[in-house]
Amino acid sequence: MVNSRDDDKIAPNLRALAIIEVLATAGRPLTPTEINEELRLPKPTIHRLCATLLEHGFLTRDVDAKRLRPARRLRLISSGLMTSSRIHIARRAIMREVSETIGETCNLSVPQEDGMVYVDRVETHWPMRFQFPVGTIVPFHCTAAGKMFLSTLEDGLQDKLLSTLVLETFARNTVQSVEQLKSELLETRERGFSRDNEEFVDNLIAIAVPIFEPNAGMFAALAFQAPKQRITLDEAEKHVATLRKAANKLADVLFSEPD
């Protein structure tokens, strides 16, 4: 982390990266002024750099238009870094163990502006399964991964985001109102895992747990999904401990310093 008292030591060509670092570790959207509380750069400089990062798609404005948060280009970079050989091999091994233990498809997704995007999947061996290729973007309001992410947001930010969502109906149990969704998000926050009970696709159920970045918010969601003909939602919840154990392992792989 950049030392806020060593602003003179931040080389000009590293200042944009320092802004990104502050935002990434804060775990919430920040105004340029809040970012600069860490960096202590000249006021015109911080605003100019933030404007440049906005213009080129590395940052985007939050729902209140004053605060900034990472945009699609940064999320793609982040996802790409997860495919580096050492991390990719370890991640796949952990996810494969989950899939084989539970006997169902395991997936990893990260939040972006339009929903949760799948960045990795390990498919079940069963011939009957639902196909969501890597790169698929699924909604926040009716998927286990999406609801897990929403439940981790601070109340004020959550309310702002919910006010912008279109609660499109996808399946027989898709949530129909913001009030209903907020109630479920509160339950999700309290129990620490989320459920999709035929809310995105009929006959599909899913369970998800969060992967938190140190000193920040939820980085990704680890989930498994299955046809309800093969496993009930109650039976699926018995595998939460397996998911949590794997999520902890993934956090160690993704965020620990290499030896």
C-alpha positions as CSV (number, residue, x, y, z in Angstrom):
1,M,0.0,0.0,0.0
2,V,1.3,3.5,-0.9
3,N,2.4,5.4,2.2
4,S,0.3,8.5,2.4
5,R,3.2,10.5,3.9
6,D,5.6,9.6,1.0
7,D,3.7,11.3,-1.8
8,D,6.9,12.8,-3.1
9,K,8.2,9.3,-3.7
10,I,5.3,8.3,-5.9
11,A,6.8,8.5,-9.4
12,P,4.5,10.3,-11.9
13,N,4.2,7.1,-14.0
14,L,3.0,5.2,-11.0
15,R,0.4,7.6,-9.7
16,A,-2.5,6.1,-11.7
17,L,-1.6,2.7,-10.3
18,A,-1.6,4.1,-6.8
19,I,-5.1,5.4,-7.3
20,I,-6.2,2.0,-8.5
21,E,-4.5,0.4,-5.5
22,V,-6.3,2.7,-3.0
23,L,-9.7,1.9,-4.6
24,A,-9.0,-1.8,-4.8
25,T,-8.1,-2.0,-1.1
26,A,-10.8,0.3,0.2
27,G,-13.5,-2.2,-0.7
28,R,-16.0,0.6,-1.5
29,P,-16.4,3.4,-4.0
30,L,-14.4,6.6,-3.1
31,T,-14.4,10.2,-4.2
32,P,-11.2,11.7,-5.7
33,T,-10.8,13.6,-2.4
34,E,-11.1,10.4,-0.3
35,I,-8.6,8.7,-2.6
36,N,-6.2,11.6,-2.1
37,E,-6.4,11.3,1.7
38,E,-4.1,8.4,1.2
39,L,-1.9,9.8,-1.6
40,R,-1.6,13.5,-0.7
41,L,-1.1,14.5,-4.4
42,P,-1.8,18.0,-5.6
43,K,-5.6,18.4,-6.0
44,P,-5.4,19.2,-9.8
45,T,-3.3,16.1,-10.3
46,I,-5.7,13.7,-8.5
47,H,-8.7,15.0,-10.5
48,R,-6.8,14.9,-13.8
49,L,-5.7,11.3,-13.2
50,C,-9.1,10.1,-12.1
51,A,-10.6,11.8,-15.2
52,T,-8.1,9.9,-17.4
53,L,-8.9,6.6,-15.8
54,L,-12.6,7.3,-16.2
55,E,-12.1,8.3,-19.9
56,H,-10.3,5.1,-20.7
57,G,-12.6,2.7,-18.9
58,F,-10.5,1.7,-15.9
59,L,-12.8,3.4,-13.5
60,T,-16.5,4.2,-13.5
61,R,-18.8,6.4,-11.5
62,D,-20.9,4.9,-8.7
63,V,-24.6,5.3,-8.6
64,D,-24.4,8.6,-6.8
65,A,-22.1,9.9,-9.6
66,K,-19.6,11.4,-7.1
67,R,-17.7,8.2,-6.1
68,L,-15.5,6.1,-8.3
69,R,-15.1,2.3,-8.5
70,P,-13.2,-0.2,-10.7
71,A,-14.8,-0.6,-14.1
72,R,-14.9,-3.4,-16.6
73,R,-11.3,-3.1,-17.9
74,L,-9.9,-3.4,-14.3
75,R,-12.1,-6.4,-13.6
76,L,-10.9,-8.1,-16.8
77,I,-7.3,-7.5,-15.7
78,S,-8.1,-8.9,-12.3
79,S,-9.7,-12.0,-13.9
80,G,-6.8,-12.4,-16.2
81,L,-4.3,-12.3,-13.4
82,M,-6.1,-15.2,-11.8
83,T,-5.2,-17.3,-14.9
84,S,-1.4,-17.0,-14.2
85,S,0.0,-20.5,-14.2
86,R,0.6,-21.1,-10.5
87,I,-2.7,-19.6,-9.4
88,H,-4.6,-21.2,-12.2
89,I,-3.3,-24.7,-11.5
90,A,-4.1,-24.4,-7.7
91,R,-7.5,-22.8,-8.3
92,R,-8.5,-25.6,-10.7
93,A,-7.4,-28.3,-8.3
94,I,-9.5,-26.7,-5.5
95,M,-12.5,-26.4,-7.7
96,R,-12.2,-29.9,-9.1
97,E,-12.1,-31.2,-5.5
98,V,-15.3,-29.4,-4.7
99,S,-17.0,-30.7,-7.9
100,E,-15.9,-34.3,-7.2
101,T,-16.9,-34.1,-3.5
102,I,-20.3,-32.8,-4.1
103,G,-20.8,-34.5,-7.5
104,E,-22.0,-31.3,-9.3
105,T,-20.7,-28.4,-11.3
106,C,-18.6,-25.9,-9.5
107,N,-18.1,-22.3,-10.7
108,L,-16.3,-19.1,-9.7
109,S,-17.7,-15.7,-10.6
110,V,-16.8,-12.0,-10.0
111,P,-19.1,-9.0,-9.9
112,Q,-19.1,-6.4,-12.7
113,E,-21.4,-3.6,-13.8
114,D,-24.1,-5.8,-15.4
115,G,-24.0,-8.8,-13.1
116,M,-21.8,-11.7,-12.1
117,V,-19.4,-13.0,-14.7
118,Y,-18.2,-16.6,-14.7
119,V,-14.4,-16.7,-14.7
120,D,-14.0,-20.5,-14.2
121,R,-16.0,-23.7,-14.1
122,V,-15.4,-27.4,-13.4
123,E,-18.2,-29.4,-14.9
124,T,-19.9,-32.4,-13.3
125,H,-19.6,-35.8,-15.0
126,W,-23.3,-36.2,-15.1
127,P,-24.7,-36.1,-18.7
128,M,-27.7,-34.0,-17.5
129,R,-26.3,-30.5,-16.5
130,F,-26.8,-26.8,-17.2
131,Q,-24.3,-25.1,-19.4
132,F,-23.0,-21.6,-18.5
133,P,-19.7,-21.1,-20.3
134,V,-16.9,-19.0,-18.8
135,G,-17.6,-15.4,-19.7
136,T,-21.4,-15.8,-19.2
137,I,-22.9,-12.9,-17.3
138,V,-25.8,-13.7,-14.9
139,P,-28.1,-11.3,-13.0
140,F,-27.5,-10.1,-9.5
141,H,-31.1,-10.5,-8.2
142,C,-31.9,-14.1,-9.0
143,T,-28.7,-16.1,-8.8
144,A,-26.9,-17.5,-5.8
145,A,-23.6,-15.7,-6.7
146,G,-25.4,-12.4,-7.4
147,K,-27.4,-12.4,-4.2
148,M,-24.2,-13.3,-2.2
149,F,-22.5,-10.2,-3.6
150,L,-25.5,-7.9,-2.9
151,S,-25.7,-9.2,0.7
152,T,-22.1,-8.2,1.4
153,L,-22.7,-4.5,0.5
154,E,-23.0,-1.8,3.1
155,D,-26.7,-0.9,3.6
156,G,-26.5,2.5,1.9
157,L,-24.7,1.2,-1.2
158,Q,-27.0,-1.8,-1.3
159,D,-30.0,0.4,-1.3
160,K,-28.6,2.5,-4.1
161,L,-27.8,-0.5,-6.2
162,L,-31.2,-2.2,-5.6
163,S,-32.9,1.0,-6.8
164,T,-31.2,0.7,-10.2
165,L,-31.9,-3.0,-10.7
166,V,-34.6,-4.2,-13.1
167,L,-36.1,-7.3,-11.5
168,E,-36.6,-9.2,-14.7
169,T,-38.5,-12.5,-14.3
170,F,-36.4,-15.5,-15.5
171,A,-38.0,-18.5,-13.8
172,R,-40.9,-19.6,-11.6
173,N,-39.4,-18.3,-8.4
174,T,-37.7,-15.1,-9.5
175,V,-38.0,-12.4,-6.8
176,Q,-40.8,-10.0,-7.6
177,S,-40.1,-6.9,-5.5
178,V,-37.2,-5.0,-3.9
179,E,-38.7,-5.6,-0.5
180,Q,-38.7,-9.3,-1.0
181,L,-35.1,-9.2,-2.3
182,K,-33.9,-7.1,0.6
183,S,-35.5,-9.5,3.1
184,E,-33.7,-12.4,1.4
185,L,-30.4,-10.5,1.3
186,L,-30.6,-9.9,5.1
187,E,-31.1,-13.7,5.7
188,T,-28.2,-14.4,3.3
189,R,-25.9,-12.0,5.2
190,E,-26.8,-13.6,8.5
191,R,-26.3,-17.2,7.4
192,G,-23.2,-16.5,5.3
193,F,-24.3,-18.3,2.1
194,S,-26.9,-17.8,-0.6
195,R,-29.4,-19.9,-2.4
196,D,-30.9,-20.0,-5.9
197,N,-34.2,-22.0,-5.7
198,E,-35.3,-22.1,-9.3
199,E,-35.0,-18.3,-9.5
200,F,-32.8,-18.0,-12.6
201,V,-33.6,-21.2,-14.5
202,D,-36.5,-23.5,-13.8
203,N,-35.4,-26.8,-12.2
204,L,-31.9,-25.4,-11.3
205,I,-30.8,-24.9,-7.7
206,A,-27.5,-23.4,-6.5
207,I,-25.5,-22.5,-3.3
208,A,-22.8,-19.9,-3.1
209,V,-20.3,-18.6,-0.6
210,P,-18.1,-15.5,-0.7
211,I,-14.4,-15.1,-1.2
212,F,-13.2,-11.9,0.5
213,E,-10.2,-9.9,-0.4
214,P,-8.2,-9.0,2.7
215,N,-9.2,-5.6,4.1
216,A,-11.7,-5.2,1.3
217,G,-15.1,-6.5,0.1
218,M,-16.2,-9.7,-1.6
219,F,-13.9,-10.5,-4.5
220,A,-15.7,-13.5,-5.9
221,A,-18.4,-16.1,-5.3
222,L,-17.8,-19.8,-5.2
223,A,-20.9,-21.9,-6.0
224,F,-22.2,-25.2,-7.2
225,Q,-25.4,-25.8,-9.2
226,A,-27.4,-28.8,-10.0
227,P,-30.8,-29.9,-11.4
228,K,-33.4,-30.2,-8.7
229,Q,-34.2,-33.7,-10.0
230,R,-30.8,-34.8,-8.7
231,I,-30.6,-32.9,-5.4
232,T,-33.0,-30.9,-3.3
233,L,-32.2,-27.5,-1.9
234,D,-32.1,-28.9,1.7
235,E,-29.6,-31.5,0.5
236,A,-27.6,-28.9,-1.3
237,E,-27.2,-26.8,1.9
238,K,-25.4,-29.8,3.6
239,H,-22.4,-29.0,1.3
240,V,-22.0,-25.4,2.6
241,A,-19.0,-26.5,4.7
242,T,-17.3,-28.0,1.7
243,L,-17.7,-24.7,-0.2
244,R,-16.5,-22.6,2.7
245,K,-13.4,-24.7,3.1
246,A,-12.6,-24.4,-0.6
247,A,-13.3,-20.6,-0.5
248,N,-10.7,-20.2,2.3
249,K,-8.2,-22.2,0.2
250,L,-8.9,-20.1,-2.8
251,A,-8.5,-16.9,-0.8
252,D,-5.1,-18.1,0.3
253,V,-4.1,-18.9,-3.3
254,L,-5.4,-15.7,-4.7
255,F,-4.1,-13.2,-2.1
256,S,-1.1,-14.8,-0.3
257,E,2.3,-13.5,-1.2
258,P,4.4,-16.0,-3.2
259,D,7.4,-17.5,-1.4
